[in-house]
Structure formats: C-alpha cells, structure tokens
Amino acid sequence: MKHGGEYARRLKQLHNRLLRQHGKPEVPEPLDPLDQLLVGILAGCTSLARAMATRQRLRNAVVDLNELRVTPVIELEELIADGVPLAASKARDIIAALNEIRRREDRLDLGFLAQRGRREARDYLESISGVSRAAAACTLLFALNGHAIPVDELTLHVLRKDELVDPVSDIAEVQGFLERHVAASDAAVFALLLNRYVCARGARLDLQEVLRAAQPAPATPPSPPPAEPSPATAPAGRPSARKPAAKATTTPPGPNAAKSPPDHPQPKARPAAQAPADQQPKAGPAGQNPAAQPPKAALRRKK
C-alpha cells in the first residue's frame, strides 16, 4: 500500500483512541464454526451484535441447519429482514453456503477445520459459494482462533473516507494491511472496536451506493500502438526516408498483341532512286568502291 507507514501510524492512533473511548470490549465465546459462518454472512455491512441476534432468531425458527438449508429464499429473507440489512442477498448466500458444504462433506459440519492449518482453513472458507472474505475472516477469528480481521464494503468505505487507508485500495489489500499491523493477540479486540466505529460512521449511508463504490473498476483494454507516420505526413524539419522508385519494366508484347502507335510518329524516309541494272556500277576488286575509281578516258589522256 502506498504511504503504508503513514497509514499504519494513523491506524495505531485510531486503535488507542477507541480503547480510551470504549474500553476493552469482551470477546464473545467461540461458536461452532458453521454457526459462526452464519454470523459472518449476516454481519456484512452491519454490527456483529445485530448479526448474532439474528442468527439466534434463525436457529429458534428451525429444527436444525438442514431445515434452514432447504428453506425457500423468500421465507429466509422474511426471517432476517427485521434484523440486518441486505436481507435478500444474505438469504441467498446462506442457502448457497449450506448447500455447498452439504455437497462437499456429506453433512453440515465445519468442525474439521480446527485441525487444519489457519491458511488452509481460510482458503477452504473463502472457496465456499456465498462466503465473502469478511465472513471467512469472521469465522477464522472468532471460531478457530486465527489471525484475521474482517473487512466488508462498509468498512472499506469508512476507512477510505477517513483517510486511514489508501483511497484506491480494495478489500483484500486493506484486510492484508490491517492484519500486518495489528498483532494476533489484539486482533479480536481491534475487530470489535473497528466494527463499532464503522457502524457509527456509516449509519446513514446508502448501502447500495457503498456496495457499488467497492466494486473494482473494469479493466481497460490496452490502446493499440500509434501508427507510423506516412512520408506525406512526416513532421516538419525531419526528412522522410523515401525508398527509390523502382525501375519500370517493359513486358514484351505477345505475338497477337496490337502494336500501339508511337507518341510522335516520325515521317518515313523516302528510298533513294535506283538506277537501272545496266547503268549500275560494277563492283571492283574487294575493298574498292567502283564509284570512286576515275573513268578510263581520263586515264588514256594522262598517258
């Protein structure tokens, strides 16, 4: 988390202030892990005290957890609507979690998690349908004596608003930050004090808006790389590298190709008039031009 040292200092100041204001709260007796899981689901965006009271009312309304598992969602929503907010989603989560545990273990029991390592127990709880990170942490902390601090959407909203954590951090990051800076021996007391503080600060907030604000922003697809500028649009002052123009190649015409007329037709030269065959000069010895030989009459005069 960015500026983690400063946020850790503010967190310690908050812890000390809450201890002075409210004293050290009494940690409730551990419940069965499955009952504590119900409390964790019901405690989303509300107080642990209201969640525990609602859980007790549910247990009194049914014979056992198996009857609760097969209760229609609409009936379960009516049973918990007077005790905690977000009753519809919590009713669905409770039934989904009970059904998945029954399918996995062939019974409704989580007591075996007490013999598992804390990391393994947390991973198992978080893998159950309908179980949030906060509900899993609540079960691990109060039923399995593990080091965990529940952080739900309302807790995240208040801590962000009061500048006690990074304003862009999510639930997982804030939960890890709190667990690193609060000792295991103080985790239960701190979680109770923090829950009281958050419920007081967020009493008048619209929970639907809080839930929407806690959702991670959708991933933005990476933009394509910028296209290389063409030579015609190259920046001024920077010469564009142009490839030399390829030499034009002339394909010889086929035998049936029509001859195109020349661009500038030249006049045909007239052939020279030829003398009759009997008047044409006879060829002399090789290498001599008969026209260049002097006539015979001239030779006789010289003699």
Summary of the structure (lengths in Angstrom):
residues: 303
radius of gyration: 48.6
end to end distance: 130.7
largest distance: 164.1
contacts: 722
relative contact order: 0.11
helix: 53%
strand: 0%
